[in-house]
């Protein structure tokens, strides 16, 4: 697990690159899955770099930076304890907050597509119906990352294939997992 952003509870953390979280991670997160639903593979309306720059002048920027700082504290504790319900709350809130900032900036952008919202609503209904620990995060565009623990992969993967893939461009998606962490490159 890697943290990006200077934070007093994470040794050697910086705003310039990611560093190992530096704490014991609960085993439930060791094999976490990330299925990326490719809702729109076209060029994004605004690049991530431009989007990050827009936040600096946003009227809610200071509150957003404080929220991100607080959420990093929360997520570090969650990753240590394995509290999946709190993980879901932080992850989804972060995703939606970042998109809300983009929608309320000057200039403003709506990066989600109708199928992004359909997928989110289906995930919420599925989670409520099954009690599984499925959640989502969003990239800086329309695509949805579906996150879920290894222990629930069979049921969640069937849900993805049966109900969510239809909302993807050309029914395309990518299955990914937690990696081995950051490695410093000598260049």
For each residue, the residues with C-beta under 8 A, 3 or more apart:
1: 20 21 25 29 79 178 181
2: 18 19 20 21 181 182
3: 7 10 13 18 19 20 21 22 72 76
4: 15 17 18 19
5: 13 14 15 68 69 72
6: 13 14 15
7: 3 10 13 69 72 73
8:
9: 73 76
10: 3 7 13 19 21 22 72 76
11: 19 22
12: 19 22
13: 3 5 6 7 10 19
14: 5 6 17 19
15: 4 5 6
16:
17: 4 14
18: 2 3 4 182
19: 2 3 4 10 11 12 13 14 22 182
20: 1 2 3 181 182
21: 1 2 3 10 25 76 79
22: 3 10 11 12 19
23: 76 79 80
24: 80
25: 1 21 29 30 79 80
26: 29 79 80 81 82
27: 30 82
28: 32 82 84 149 151
29: 1 25 26 32 79 82 149 178
30: 25 27 150 178
31: 149 150 177 178
32: 28 29 147 148 149 150 177 178
33: 146 147 148 149 150 153 156 157 175 176 177
34: 145 146 147 175 176 177 178
35: 145 146 148 157 160 173 174 175 176
36: 139 143 144 145 146 173 174 176
37: 119 143 144 145 146 160 164 165 167 168 173
38: 41 143 168 169 170 172 173 174
39: 113 115 116 119 142 143 144 167 168 169
40: 113 115 141 142 143 169
41: 38 169 170 172
42:
43:
44: 47 48 111 140 141
45: 109 110 111 141
46: 50 51 54 102 109 111 140
47: 44 50 51 140
48: 44 51 52 140
49: 52 53
50: 46 47 53 54
51: 46 47 48 54 55 102 109 140
52: 48 49 55 56
53: 49 50 56 57
54: 46 50 51 57 58 101 102 105 106 107
55: 51 52 58 61 64 101 105
56: 52 53 61
57: 53 54 61 105 106
58: 54 55 61 64 101 104 105 106
59: 104
60: 63 64 101 104
61: 55 56 57 58 64 65
62: 65 66
63: 60 66 67
64: 55 58 60 61 67 68 97 101
65: 61 62 68 69
66: 62 63 69 70
67: 63 64 70 71 97
68: 5 64 65 71 72 94
69: 5 7 65 66 72 73
70: 66 67 73 74
71: 67 68 74 75 90 93 94
72: 3 5 7 10 68 69 75 76
73: 7 9 69 70 76 77
74: 70 71 77 78 86 90
75: 71 72 78 79 87 90 91
76: 3 9 10 21 23 72 73 79 80
77: 73 74 80 81 83
78: 74 75 81 82 83 86 87 90
79: 1 21 23 25 26 29 75 76 82 87
80: 23 24 25 26 76 77
81: 26 77 78
82: 26 27 28 29 78 79
83: 77 78 86 87
84: 28 87 88 133 149
85: 88 89 133
86: 74 78 83 89 90
87: 75 78 79 83 84 90 91 133 135
88: 84 85 91 92 127 133 135
89: 85 86 92 93
90: 71 74 75 78 86 87 93 94
91: 75 87 88 94 95 135 136 137 147
92: 88 89 95 96 135 136 137
93: 71 89 90 96 97
94: 68 71 90 91 97 98 137
95: 91 92 98 99 136 137 138
96: 92 93 99 100 138
97: 64 67 93 94 100 101
98: 94 95 101 102 138 140
99: 95 96 102 103 111 112 138
100: 96 97 103 104
101: 54 55 58 60 64 97 98 104 105
102: 46 51 54 98 99 105 108 109 110 111
103: 99 100 108 109 110
104: 58 59 60 100 101 108
105: 54 55 57 58 101 102 108 109
106: 54 57 58
107: 54
108: 102 103 104 105
109: 45 46 51 102 103 105
110: 45 102 103
111: 44 45 46 99 102 138 140 141 142
112: 99 116 117 138 142
113: 39 40 116 117 142
114: 117 118
115: 39 40 118 119 142 167 168
116: 39 112 113 119 120 138 142 143 144
117: 112 113 114 120 121
118: 114 115 121 122 167
119: 37 39 115 116 122 123 136 144 146 164 167
120: 116 117 123 124 136 144
121: 117 118 124 125
122: 118 119 125 126 163 164
123: 119 120 126 127 134 135 136 144 146 164
124: 120 121 127 128
125: 121 122 128 129
126: 122 123 129 130 132 134 159 163
127: 88 123 124 130 131 132 133 134 135
128: 124 125
129: 125 126
130: 126 127 134 155
131: 127
132: 126 127 148 152 155 156
133: 84 85 87 88 127 148 149 152
134: 123 126 127 130 146 147 148 152 156 159
135: 87 88 91 92 123 127 146 147 148
136: 91 92 95 119 120 123 144 145 146 147
137: 91 92 94 95 144 145 147
138: 95 96 98 99 111 112 116 141 143 144 145
139: 36 143 145
140: 44 46 47 48 51 98 111
141: 40 44 45 111 138
142: 39 40 111 112 113 115 116
143: 36 37 38 39 40 116 138 139
144: 36 37 39 116 119 120 123 136 137 138 164
145: 34 35 36 37 136 137 138 139
146: 33 34 35 36 37 119 123 134 135 136 156 160 164
147: 32 33 34 91 134 135 136 137
148: 32 33 35 132 133 134 135 152 153 156
149: 28 29 31 32 33 84 133 152 153
150: 30 31 32 33 153
151: 28
152: 132 133 134 148 149 155 156
153: 33 148 149 150 156 157
154: 157 158
155: 130 132 152 158 159
156: 33 132 134 146 148 152 153 159 160
157: 33 35 153 154 160 161
158: 154 155 161 162
159: 126 134 155 156 162 163 164
160: 35 37 146 156 157 163 164 165 173
161: 157 158 164 165
162: 158 159 165
163: 122 126 159 160 166
164: 37 119 122 123 144 146 159 160 161 167 168 173
165: 37 160 161 162 168 171 173
166: 163 171
167: 37 39 115 118 119 164
168: 37 38 39 115 164 165 171 172 173
169: 38 39 40 41 172
170: 38 41
171: 165 166 168
172: 38 41 168 169
173: 35 36 37 38 160 164 165 168
174: 35 36 38
175: 33 34 35
176: 33 34 35 36
177: 31 32 33 34
178: 1 29 30 31 32 34
179:
180: 183
181: 1 2 20
182: 2 18 19 20
183: 180
184:
185:
186:
187:
